[in-house]
Amino acid sequence: MAKIKVLVVDDSAFMRKMITDIINSSPEMEVIAKARDGRDAVNRVKELQPDVVTMDIEMPEMDGLTALQSIMRETPVPVIMLSSLTRKGAEQTLRALQLGAVDFIAKPSGQISLDIEQVSEDIVKKIIAVAGTRRKLMNFNSSPEIPVLGKSTGAKYFPGDKALSKLVLIGTSTGGPKALYQVIPRLPAEIDAAVLVVQHMPPGFTRSLAERLDSLSAIKVKEAEQGEKIVPGCVYIAPGDYHMALSNKGLEKAVKELYISLEQSPPRGGLRPAVDVLLESAAEKFWSHMVGVIMTGMGHDGALGVIQLKARGARIIAEDPSTCIVYGMPKAAIETGVVDKIVPLHGISEEILKML
């Protein structure tokens, strides 16, 4: 079987060598070229047609974001960004994912990470997951634009103490941030449900994701906080490195109130937050109407949870393979036999509203 061809882009010679060694250590892939800046990267993508590109964000001459835009416009190819674990790094990474990057890897210690081997398994796993998705990427990047009605000015509608009677529970991973940009801004501000989202991401990145989605949406979007009351008309995103569950705060179920419970119990399948933790908690704690949604991502997180949700009468949506960057999570959900509708990305928000 042909090896996955990878182009490594980084302005640091040290980082180029370290990342190349990690990639070449896997028998399934090989580095076919290296580039020292964005301009060089754009030219080499056109010339060499790699299967996957790993790209640093901060580079001289042409930075990673500018190069990414050019690549997605001229020669779309799966791009994995390498990002620093800083507030600025998180914001730049979220911008890159919005522009078409399929995933990112957080460098353990800034721009030049002497300890990059800490994430070597992550680098290999993600390259394998996104290789061969070029055709899907072209569909993905040409999906319909977010409607302008999502952009909000001034104070947002926030229902406060309106009674909670419906929940939407969304799980996603690789390709998820860009997928969420196609779903959340299409939900109306006055939706009569609370929306809880688990997106696999490290700490620091989920807050930037919530803020970016909030700026694009009429509905309120925020990073979930420990102990806060769950209200309709708000989207809560699980913070990186915390499982998100639901709590009745010791109240009887007759009192229809739910609260966010954040916990650092052990990772599930290597993941924290895990979609299954949220879905299982909702199946146990919630008493009314639920819609579960599993979107693009590698692995099978959420498959156990949708079975439990279905047993409580929930409706289940899985993203159609034609729009998934990685079809792992939706495929695993569909294989359980409990999914009600398989829907392309651009139709998911409409299907959620129908099911509500």
C-alpha positions, 0 to 999 in steps of 0.5 A, a space after each residue: 500500500 502506498 505511503 501517506 505523503 506529508 509536507 512539513 511546514 515550519 520556519 524552525 529547522 529544529 522543528 522541521 527535523 523533529 516533526 519529520 523524524 516523528 512522521 518517518 518513524 511510522 511505516 504508513 507515512 513519509 515526509 516528501 518535502 519540507 518548507 520554511 515559510 508559507 510562500 514556500 509551502 503554497 508552491 510545494 503543495 502545487 508542485 508535489 500534491 501531498 496527501 497531508 500538510 502539517 503547518 506552523 502558524 507563525 512564520 516569516 514571509 507568509 504566515 500559516 493563515 495566509 498560506 492556508 487560505 491560498 492552499 484552500 483556494 487553489 489546491 485544497 489538501 488536508 492541513 493540520 496546524 501546529 499551534 502554541 498553547 497561548 490565548 493568541 495561539 488558540 484564536 489563530 488556530 480557531 481562525 485556521 479551522 474556520 478557513 479550512 484546516 482539518 485539525 490542529 496539534 498543540 505544541 507542548 511548550 510554545 513555538 519551538 517545543 523541545 518536547 514535541 515527542 510528547 504529542 508524537 502519537 497524536 501527530 501520527 494518528 491525526 495524519 492517518 485520520 485525515 489522509 485521503 479526504 481531499 475530495 470531501 474537503 472540497 465538498 466541505 469547503 464549498 458548503 453553503 455560507 452561514 446565513 447573515 441572520 446569525 450575526 448579532 449586534 447589541 445585547 443577545 436574547 437570553 431567556 434567563 429563568 424560562 423553564 427547561 423542557 428540551 435538550 440538544 446534545 452535540 458531540 464532535 471531534 476532527 473537523 468539528 469546529 468548522 462543522 459547528 460553524 455550519 450548525 450553531 449560527 443557524 439556530 434561532 436565538 429564541 430556541 426553546 432548548 438548551 444546547 450542550 456541545 462536547 468538542 474534543 479540544 485541549 484546555 484554552 481552545 474551547 473558550 476561543 471556540 465559544 467566543 468565535 461561535 457567539 460572535 457569529 450566532 444570534 443564540 448565546 454561546 459560552 464555555 460551560 462553567 461549574 454549577 451554572 444553571 442550564 437554560 433554554 436559548 443558550 449553547 454550552 461548550 464543554 471546557 477542554 480537559 473537563 468532562 461535562 455532565 448534568 446535575 440536579 444539585 440534590 433536587 427532586 426530579 419534580 423540580 425541573 432544573 439542571 446544572 452544569 457539572 464539570 469533572 476531571 474523572 479519568 479520560 474515557 477512551 483517552 478523551 476528556 471531555 468525552 461525548 459519552 459522559 455527557 450523553 449518559 448523564 443526560 439519559 440519567 438526569 433529564 426527564 423530557 425531550 432530547 435530540 442527540 447529534 453525532 458529527 465528524 470525528 475519529 473514533 467511536 465516542 458517543 456510540 454508547 451514549 446514543 444507545 442510552 439516549 434512545 432508550 429514554 426516547 431521544 431522537 438521534 441525528 448522525 452526520 452523513 459521510 459525504 460531509 464528514 472530514 472523518 467518518 469515525 464517530 457518526 459511523 459508530 453511532 449509525 452502527 448501533 442501529 438507533 440513529 433516526 436520521 443521517 443528514 449532511 452537515 448543511 441540513 443538521 440545524 434544520 433537522 434539529 429544529 424539526 425534531 424539537 
